[in-house]
Amino acid sequence: MERMWKSVSFVLGSLLVGTLLSGVLLSLPAGMHSNVLAQRDINPQNLQTANDLSTAFRTVAISMRPSVVSINSLQKARVARGGTRGIPDGILEGLPPELRDQLFGPGFGDSGSAAPQKSGVGSGVIIRADGYILTNNHVVEGADALEVELSDRRRVAATIVGTDPETDLAVIKIDAPNLEPAPLGDSDTMQVGDWVLAMGSPFGLEQTVTAGIISAKNRVQGIVGHGEGFEDFLQTDAAINPGNSGGPLVNLRGEVIGINTAIASRSGGYNGIGFTIPTSLARPIVDSLIESGSVRRGFLGAKLGPIDEKRMQQLGLPNMVGAYIDQVLEGQPAHLGGLQPGDVVVEVNGREIRDLLQLRNIVALTPPDGTLKFKVIRASKPVMLTIVLGERTNAALARFNPGGKVWGADMEPLTEETAQQLGLRSTSGLLVTNVTEESAAASAGLDAGDVILRVNGQPINSVDQLKQLIEQSQQAGRPLQLVVKRGNTRGLVTIE
């Protein structure tokens, strides 16, 4: 590009000299010279506004710089037993060491040598001076080791404090002096059109800052926790790219109002649509992870439905705001607290309920045994209820019969009636109801009527639990061992 500009400058200069020497340059009307050479008039007020915004961006970027980190996630490469990837015996030994290293990597095939490592790069933000860092779960998931690079180029080993795949959040910790935490702001105060800065390490480029606005709020994309997680994304057009994950989205007061998580893209890169976990969702998760290393969630025991136009008209509601109670499980918190099928939840603890997803998030972010005050519309009249939540567990979720398809097989949790018919003493297990031909389940020998009792030694209660175990197994590079009951016999099934 530099050479091209030089060429253009040379041609223009030659033409101008030639024109002057030949006397072709025409005289301009009086006053024209000053108009041509004069700069455009710029409204000082507009310029000052732009300068003020630029100053705000710069101030926030400088203040946030010490708090933003790069995270290197190291994983041992998974190789076949013996480290030779199925290469016949004697082949590696016959290769010159230089050629072997070039083809397979240094030390490949050496007995006792450490497995090579692969790494991923993400971002994070320091939230406490004693070394706690907030990032995405998918940045650290499956890591054998973590290394954090600070803004002053210090590299420090990190440990995982706790992760929450259902919100894609994680907290890690480093031991280092002179750390500068970033303040967590209130994402609920952000409005569409507000300026924000995204910070992180896109494509490994540390301390990158981009600017944009809040494009939308309350986005649900179905991308967290296999589509079963908790989402309430802020959408932004600030450039977010691979490597930005876990980095902060910051308001012009220098407060973190979100954790950059995902993009909508056809190319894999920036397309103007990024999604950020708001601090209103992240804050209670962070507190719980730091305190106990895990997250316990409240459980309502009710199946929720949307308020669509048809339901609004049927119930005589003024708008499509709220969450519809489709089903109430007997003996569970919703039932014990007085909720009934057909109720419409319009407020919880004085906060208006926008839709069923908001209610679902509020319940999940409330600890077990927490109390919520519900305002519901029942038969066109308001009713106030106080409900003490239970705990959201796999066993509790299985009461909703969350069946699904895995490996090309339809499965559902056992009911008490089915368990008795099959001669089982408990309802722990998944009943296979259908197997697609030529599927992974069929290849492994599963058949309709089989009951999966345990997976890798763990009792299995729901399809979601099975999916989590599959993901863990894939990350570890290990097959799954299933204890399967068929008729009066039990056997072991291995699925790669």
C-alpha positions as CSV (number, residue, x, y, z in Angstrom):
1,M,0.0,0.0,0.0
2,E,2.9,2.4,0.8
3,R,4.4,1.9,-2.6
4,M,1.1,2.6,-4.4
5,W,0.8,5.9,-2.6
6,K,4.3,6.9,-3.5
7,S,3.5,6.2,-7.2
8,V,0.4,8.4,-7.1
9,S,2.2,11.2,-5.5
10,F,4.9,11.1,-8.1
11,V,2.4,11.2,-11.0
12,L,0.5,14.2,-9.6
13,G,3.7,16.1,-8.9
14,S,4.9,15.6,-12.5
15,L,1.6,16.7,-14.0
16,L,1.6,19.8,-11.9
17,V,5.2,20.8,-12.8
18,G,4.5,20.2,-16.5
19,T,1.4,22.3,-16.4
20,L,3.1,25.2,-14.6
21,L,6.0,25.2,-17.1
22,S,3.7,25.1,-20.1
23,G,1.7,28.1,-18.9
24,V,-1.6,26.1,-19.1
25,L,-2.7,26.9,-15.6
26,L,-5.7,29.2,-16.0
27,S,-6.3,32.3,-14.0
28,L,-9.0,31.8,-11.4
29,P,-11.7,34.4,-10.6
30,A,-11.0,36.8,-7.9
31,G,-11.3,35.3,-4.4
32,M,-11.4,31.7,-5.8
33,H,-7.9,30.9,-4.6
34,S,-8.8,31.6,-1.0
35,N,-12.0,29.5,-1.2
36,V,-10.2,26.6,-2.7
37,L,-7.4,26.6,-0.1
38,A,-9.6,27.4,2.9
39,Q,-10.7,24.6,5.2
40,R,-14.4,23.7,5.6
41,D,-16.2,25.5,8.4
42,I,-16.9,23.0,11.2
43,N,-19.4,23.8,13.9
44,P,-17.2,24.0,17.1
45,Q,-20.1,22.7,19.2
46,N,-20.3,19.5,17.1
47,L,-16.6,19.1,17.2
48,Q,-16.6,19.5,21.0
49,T,-19.3,16.8,21.3
50,A,-17.2,14.4,19.3
51,N,-14.1,15.2,21.2
52,D,-15.9,14.7,24.5
53,L,-17.0,11.2,23.3
54,S,-13.5,10.4,22.2
55,T,-12.2,11.5,25.6
56,A,-14.8,9.3,27.3
57,F,-13.8,6.3,25.3
58,R,-10.1,6.9,25.9
59,T,-10.6,7.4,29.7
60,V,-12.6,4.2,30.0
61,A,-10.1,2.2,27.9
62,I,-7.2,3.4,30.1
63,S,-8.9,2.7,33.4
64,M,-10.0,-0.8,32.3
65,R,-6.7,-1.9,30.8
66,P,-5.2,-3.3,34.1
67,S,-8.3,-5.3,34.8
68,V,-8.6,-7.1,31.4
69,V,-6.6,-10.3,31.0
70,S,-5.9,-13.0,28.3
71,I,-6.5,-16.6,29.3
72,N,-4.6,-19.4,27.7
73,S,-6.3,-22.8,28.1
74,L,-3.9,-25.7,27.8
75,Q,-5.1,-29.2,27.0
76,K,-3.1,-32.4,26.6
77,A,-3.4,-33.7,23.1
78,R,-5.4,-37.0,23.1
79,V,-3.5,-39.7,21.3
80,A,-4.1,-43.4,20.9
81,R,-2.7,-45.8,23.5
82,G,1.0,-46.0,23.1
83,G,1.2,-42.6,21.5
84,T,1.5,-43.9,18.0
85,R,-2.0,-43.3,16.5
86,G,-2.2,-46.8,15.2
87,I,1.1,-46.7,13.3
88,P,2.4,-50.3,12.8
89,D,5.2,-51.3,15.2
90,G,8.7,-50.6,13.9
91,I,7.8,-47.8,11.5
92,L,8.5,-45.0,13.9
93,E,11.8,-46.5,15.1
94,G,13.0,-46.7,11.5
95,L,12.5,-43.0,10.8
96,P,15.3,-40.5,11.4
97,P,14.5,-38.4,14.5
98,E,14.4,-35.2,12.4
99,L,11.8,-36.6,10.0
100,R,9.8,-38.2,12.8
101,D,9.7,-34.8,14.7
102,Q,8.7,-33.0,11.5
103,L,5.9,-35.4,10.7
104,F,4.5,-36.1,14.1
105,G,5.9,-33.4,16.5
106,P,8.8,-33.4,18.9
107,G,9.0,-36.5,21.1
108,F,6.1,-38.3,19.4
109,G,6.2,-42.0,20.1
110,D,8.9,-41.7,22.8
111,S,8.1,-43.8,25.8
112,G,7.4,-41.8,28.8
113,S,7.4,-38.5,26.9
114,A,4.8,-35.9,27.9
115,A,1.8,-35.6,25.5
116,P,1.9,-32.5,23.3
117,Q,-0.5,-29.7,24.3
118,K,-2.9,-27.6,22.4
119,S,-4.2,-24.2,23.6
120,G,-7.1,-21.9,23.2
121,V,-7.2,-18.2,23.9
122,G,-10.0,-16.3,25.7
123,S,-10.4,-13.2,27.8
124,G,-11.4,-12.4,31.4
125,V,-11.8,-9.5,33.8
126,I,-10.3,-9.2,37.3
127,I,-13.2,-8.6,39.7
128,R,-11.4,-8.7,43.1
129,A,-8.0,-7.6,44.2
130,D,-7.3,-11.0,45.7
131,G,-7.1,-12.6,42.3
132,Y,-10.6,-13.6,41.3
133,I,-11.3,-13.4,37.5
134,L,-14.6,-13.7,35.7
135,T,-14.8,-15.4,32.3
136,N,-16.9,-17.8,30.3
137,N,-17.2,-21.5,31.1
138,H,-16.4,-22.4,27.5
139,V,-13.1,-20.6,27.8
140,V,-11.8,-22.9,30.6
141,E,-13.9,-26.0,30.0
142,G,-11.8,-29.1,29.6
143,A,-8.5,-27.3,30.4
144,D,-5.7,-29.3,32.0
145,A,-3.9,-26.0,32.9
146,L,-4.7,-22.3,32.7
147,E,-2.3,-19.4,32.3
148,V,-3.4,-15.7,32.6
149,E,-1.5,-12.9,31.0
150,L,-1.9,-9.5,32.7
151,S,-1.7,-6.1,31.0
152,D,1.9,-5.7,32.2
153,R,2.9,-8.9,30.5
154,R,3.1,-11.0,33.6
155,R,2.1,-14.6,33.1
156,V,0.5,-16.3,36.1
157,A,-0.9,-19.8,36.5
158,A,-4.6,-19.9,37.4
159,T,-6.9,-22.4,39.0
160,I,-10.6,-22.9,38.5
161,V,-12.7,-21.8,41.4
162,G,-16.0,-22.9,39.9
163,T,-17.9,-23.2,36.7
164,D,-21.6,-22.9,35.7
165,P,-22.3,-24.4,32.3
166,E,-26.0,-23.5,32.5
167,T,-25.0,-19.8,32.3
168,D,-21.6,-20.3,30.6
169,L,-19.9,-18.4,33.4
170,A,-16.7,-19.4,35.3
171,V,-14.5,-17.9,38.0
172,I,-10.8,-18.6,38.1
173,K,-8.1,-17.3,40.5
174,I,-4.5,-16.2,40.3
175,D,-2.0,-15.4,43.1
176,A,-0.3,-12.1,42.1
177,P,0.3,-8.7,43.7
178,N,-0.9,-5.3,42.6
179,L,-4.1,-6.4,40.8
180,E,-6.7,-3.8,39.8
181,P,-10.3,-5.1,39.8
182,A,-13.0,-3.6,37.6
183,P,-16.3,-2.6,39.2
184,L,-19.4,-4.5,38.3
185,G,-22.2,-2.1,37.2
186,D,-25.9,-2.5,36.9
187,S,-26.8,-3.9,33.5
188,D,-30.5,-3.3,34.2
189,T,-29.9,0.5,33.8
190,M,-28.5,0.1,30.3
191,Q,-30.9,1.1,27.5
192,V,-30.9,0.4,23.8
193,G,-28.7,3.0,22.1
194,D,-26.3,3.4,25.1
195,W,-22.6,3.5,24.2
196,V,-20.4,0.5,25.3
197,L,-16.9,-0.7,24.9
198,A,-15.9,-4.4,24.3
199,M,-12.5,-5.4,25.6
200,G,-10.5,-8.6,25.2
201,S,-8.1,-10.6,23.1
202,P,-9.8,-11.3,19.7
203,F,-7.6,-13.7,17.6
204,G,-5.0,-13.4,20.4
205,L,-4.6,-9.7,20.0
206,E,-4.4,-8.6,23.6
207,Q,-6.0,-5.4,25.0
208,T,-8.2,-4.8,22.0
209,V,-10.9,-2.2,22.5
210,T,-14.0,-1.8,20.2
211,A,-16.9,0.6,20.6
212,G,-20.6,0.2,19.8
213,I,-24.0,0.5,21.4
214,I,-26.6,-1.7,23.1
215,S,-28.5,-3.0,20.1
216,A,-31.2,-4.9,22.0
217,K,-31.9,-6.5,25.4
218,N,-33.4,-9.7,26.7
219,R,-32.2,-11.9,23.8
220,V,-32.5,-15.6,24.1
221,Q,-30.6,-17.6,21.5
222,G,-30.7,-21.2,22.9
223,I,-26.9,-21.5,22.8
224,V,-26.1,-22.1,26.4
225,G,-26.3,-25.5,28.1
226,H,-27.5,-27.4,25.0
227,G,-30.3,-25.0,24.7
228,E,-31.5,-25.7,28.3
229,G,-29.4,-23.0,30.0
230,F,-30.3,-19.6,31.3
231,E,-30.0,-16.7,28.9
232,D,-30.9,-13.0,29.0
233,F,-28.3,-11.6,26.6
234,L,-27.5,-8.0,25.9
235,Q,-27.0,-7.6,22.1
236,T,-24.3,-5.2,20.9
237,D,-22.7,-4.1,17.7
238,A,-19.3,-3.5,19.3
239,A,-17.0,-5.8,17.4
240,I,-16.7,-9.2,19.1
241,N,-14.5,-11.9,17.6
242,P,-13.1,-15.3,18.6
243,G,-10.9,-14.7,21.6
244,N,-13.2,-12.0,23.0
245,S,-15.1,-14.6,25.0
246,G,-15.0,-13.9,28.7
247,G,-14.0,-10.3,28.2
248,P,-16.0,-7.4,29.6
249,L,-18.6,-5.1,28.0
250,V,-18.2,-1.7,29.7
251,N,-20.3,1.4,30.0
252,L,-18.9,4.9,29.8
253,R,-18.6,5.0,33.6
254,G,-16.0,2.3,33.4
255,E,-18.2,-0.4,34.9
256,V,-18.5,-3.9,33.7
257,I,-22.1,-4.5,32.6
258,G,-21.7,-7.8,30.8
259,I,-19.4,-10.7,29.8
260,N,-18.9,-11.1,26.0
261,T,-20.0,-14.6,25.1
262,A,-21.1,-15.3,21.5
263,I,-21.6,-13.8,18.1
264,A,-24.1,-14.4,15.3
265,S,-22.0,-14.9,12.2
266,R,-22.0,-16.8,8.9
267,S,-18.3,-16.4,8.5
268,G,-17.1,-17.2,12.0
269,G,-16.0,-13.6,12.6
270,Y,-17.6,-10.2,13.4
271,N,-20.9,-9.6,11.6
272,G,-22.3,-6.8,13.8
273,I,-24.2,-9.0,16.2
274,G,-22.6,-9.9,19.6
275,F,-24.2,-11.3,22.7
276,T,-23.2,-10.5,26.3
277,I,-24.2,-12.0,29.6
278,P,-25.5,-9.1,31.7
279,T,-24.2,-8.5,35.2
280,S,-27.7,-8.8,36.6
281,L,-27.5,-12.5,35.6
282,A,-23.8,-12.9,36.4
283,R,-23.6,-11.3,39.8
284,P,-25.4,-14.0,41.9
285,I,-23.6,-16.8,40.0
286,V,-20.2,-15.2,40.7
287,D,-21.0,-14.8,44.4
288,S,-22.1,-18.4,44.6
289,L,-19.1,-19.8,42.8
290,I,-16.7,-17.8,44.9
291,E,-18.4,-18.8,48.1
292,S,-18.9,-22.5,47.4
293,G,-17.5,-23.4,44.0
294,S,-20.9,-24.4,42.7
295,V,-24.4,-23.0,42.0
296,R,-27.6,-24.2,43.7
297,R,-30.8,-23.1,42.0
298,G,-34.3,-22.7,43.2
299,F,-37.1,-25.0,41.9
300,L,-40.7,-23.9,41.4
301,G,-42.3,-27.2,40.3
302,A,-44.5,-25.7,37.6
303,K,-44.5,-25.9,33.8
304,L,-44.6,-22.4,32.3
305,G,-46.2,-21.3,29.0
306,P,-46.1,-18.1,27.0
307,I,-48.8,-15.4,26.8
308,D,-49.6,-15.3,23.1
309,E,-52.4,-13.3,21.4
310,K,-54.8,-16.2,21.6
311,R,-54.3,-16.8,25.3
312,M,-54.4,-13.0,26.0
313,Q,-57.9,-12.9,24.4
314,Q,-59.1,-16.0,26.1
315,L,-58.1,-14.7,29.5
316,G,-59.1,-11.1,28.9
317,L,-55.6,-9.8,29.6
318,P,-54.7,-6.2,28.5
319,N,-51.4,-7.3,26.9
320,M,-49.1,-10.2,26.3
321,V,-47.0,-9.7,29.4
322,G,-46.5,-12.4,32.0
323,A,-46.0,-16.1,32.3
324,Y,-48.8,-18.7,32.1
325,I,-48.9,-21.6,34.5
326,D,-49.5,-24.7,32.4
327,Q,-49.0,-27.4,35.0
328,V,-48.4,-27.6,38.7
329,L,-46.7,-30.7,40.2
330,E,-48.4,-32.0,43.2
331,G,-46.4,-31.6,46.4
332,Q,-43.9,-29.3,44.9
333,P,-43.3,-25.6,45.9
334,A,-45.7,-24.1,43.4
335,H,-48.5,-26.4,44.5
336,L,-47.8,-25.9,48.2
337,G,-47.7,-22.1,47.7
338,G,-51.1,-22.0,46.0
339,L,-50.3,-21.6,42.3
340,Q,-52.9,-23.2,40.0
341,P,-53.0,-24.1,36.4
342,G,-54.4,-21.2,34.4
343,D,-52.8,-18.5,36.6
344,V,-50.8,-15.7,34.9
345,V,-47.8,-14.5,36.9
346,V,-47.5,-10.8,36.4
347,E,-45.1,-9.8,39.2
348,V,-42.5,-11.4,41.5
349,N,-41.2,-9.5,44.5
350,G,-42.8,-6.3,43.0
351,R,-40.9,-6.7,39.7
352,E,-43.1,-6.9,36.5
353,I,-42.7,-10.3,34.7
354,R,-42.1,-9.8,31.0
355,D,-42.3,-13.4,29.9
356,L,-41.8,-17.0,31.0
357,L,-38.0,-16.8,30.4
358,Q,-37.7,-13.9,32.9
359,L,-39.6,-15.9,35.5
360,R,-37.5,-19.0,34.8
361,N,-34.3,-16.9,35.4
362,I,-35.6,-15.3,38.6
363,V,-36.5,-18.7,40.1
364,A,-33.1,-20.2,39.0
365,L,-31.2,-17.3,40.5
366,T,-32.9,-17.6,43.8
367,P,-31.3,-20.1,46.2
368,P,-33.2,-23.1,47.5
369,D,-35.5,-22.3,50.4
370,G,-35.7,-18.7,49.2
371,T,-39.0,-17.0,49.3
372,L,-40.7,-15.2,46.4
373,K,-43.9,-13.2,46.5
374,F,-46.0,-13.8,43.4
375,K,-48.8,-11.6,42.0
376,V,-51.0,-13.6,39.7
377,I,-54.1,-13.0,37.7
378,R,-56.7,-15.6,38.4
379,A,-60.2,-15.3,36.8
380,S,-59.4,-11.7,36.0
381,K,-58.6,-10.9,39.6
382,P,-55.2,-10.3,41.2
383,V,-54.1,-12.9,43.8
384,M,-51.0,-12.6,46.0
385,L,-49.0,-15.7,46.9
386,T,-45.9,-16.5,48.9
387,I,-43.8,-19.5,47.7
388,V,-40.8,-21.1,49.3
389,L,-38.7,-22.6,46.5
390,G,-37.2,-26.1,46.5
391,E,-33.9,-27.1,44.9
392,R,-33.4,-27.7,41.2
393,T,-31.9,-31.2,40.8
394,N,-31.9,-33.8,38.1
395,A,-34.4,-35.8,40.1
396,A,-36.7,-32.8,40.4
397,L,-36.5,-32.0,36.7
398,A,-37.2,-35.7,35.8
399,R,-40.7,-35.2,37.3
400,F,-41.5,-33.2,34.1
401,N,-40.7,-36.3,32.0
402,P,-38.0,-34.5,30.0
403,G,-37.5,-37.1,27.3
404,G,-35.3,-36.6,24.2
405,K,-33.2,-38.2,21.5
406,V,-29.7,-39.3,22.1
407,W,-27.5,-41.2,19.7
408,G,-30.5,-41.6,17.4
409,A,-32.6,-43.2,20.2
410,D,-35.7,-41.8,21.9
411,M,-35.4,-42.0,25.7
412,E,-37.5,-40.9,28.7
413,P,-37.1,-41.1,32.5
414,L,-38.8,-44.0,34.2
415,T,-42.1,-43.5,35.9
416,E,-43.1,-45.4,39.1
417,E,-45.6,-47.4,37.0
418,T,-43.1,-48.3,34.4
419,A,-40.5,-49.2,37.0
420,Q,-42.9,-51.6,38.7
421,Q,-43.8,-53.2,35.4
422,L,-40.1,-53.8,34.7
423,G,-39.4,-55.1,38.1
424,L,-37.2,-52.2,39.2
425,R,-37.1,-51.0,42.8
426,S,-36.6,-47.3,41.9
427,T,-37.3,-44.8,39.1
428,S,-33.7,-44.2,38.4
429,G,-32.9,-44.9,34.8
430,L,-33.8,-44.0,31.2
431,L,-36.2,-46.1,29.1
432,V,-35.3,-46.5,25.4
433,T,-38.6,-46.1,23.5
434,N,-37.3,-46.2,19.9
435,V,-34.0,-46.7,18.1
436,T,-33.4,-45.3,14.6
437,E,-31.8,-47.8,12.2
438,E,-28.1,-47.3,11.4
439,S,-27.8,-44.8,14.4
440,A,-25.0,-44.8,17.0
441,A,-27.5,-46.4,19.5
442,A,-28.3,-49.2,17.0
443,S,-24.6,-49.8,16.3
444,A,-23.9,-50.1,20.0
445,G,-26.7,-52.7,20.3
446,L,-29.4,-50.6,22.1
447,D,-33.0,-51.6,21.4
448,A,-36.4,-50.3,22.3
449,G,-37.4,-51.5,25.8
450,D,-33.9,-51.3,27.2
451,V,-33.4,-49.4,30.4
452,I,-30.1,-47.5,30.9
453,L,-29.5,-47.7,34.6
454,R,-26.0,-46.2,35.1
455,V,-23.5,-44.3,32.9
456,N,-19.8,-44.4,33.9
457,G,-20.9,-45.6,37.3
458,Q,-23.5,-42.8,37.9
459,P,-27.2,-43.4,38.3
460,I,-29.0,-41.7,35.4
461,N,-32.2,-39.7,35.9
462,S,-32.7,-37.5,32.8
463,V,-31.7,-37.0,29.2
464,D,-30.0,-33.7,30.2
465,Q,-27.8,-35.5,32.7
466,L,-26.9,-38.1,30.0
467,K,-26.0,-35.3,27.6
468,Q,-23.7,-33.7,30.2
469,L,-21.9,-37.0,30.8
470,I,-21.5,-37.5,27.0
471,E,-19.9,-34.0,26.8
472,Q,-17.6,-34.8,29.7
473,S,-16.6,-38.1,28.1
474,Q,-15.8,-36.5,24.8
475,Q,-13.6,-33.8,26.4
476,A,-11.7,-36.5,28.3
477,G,-11.4,-38.7,25.2
478,R,-12.9,-41.7,27.0
479,P,-15.8,-44.0,25.9
480,L,-19.0,-44.2,27.9
481,Q,-19.8,-47.4,29.9
482,L,-23.6,-48.0,30.1
483,V,-25.2,-50.5,32.5
484,V,-28.3,-51.6,30.5
485,K,-31.3,-53.8,31.7
486,R,-33.0,-55.9,29.0
487,G,-35.7,-58.2,30.2
488,N,-34.3,-60.1,33.2
489,T,-30.6,-59.6,32.3
490,R,-28.2,-56.7,32.8
491,G,-25.2,-56.0,30.5
492,L,-22.5,-53.5,29.8
493,V,-22.6,-51.4,26.6
494,T,-19.7,-49.3,25.5
495,I,-20.2,-46.3,23.2
496,E,-17.3,-44.3,21.8
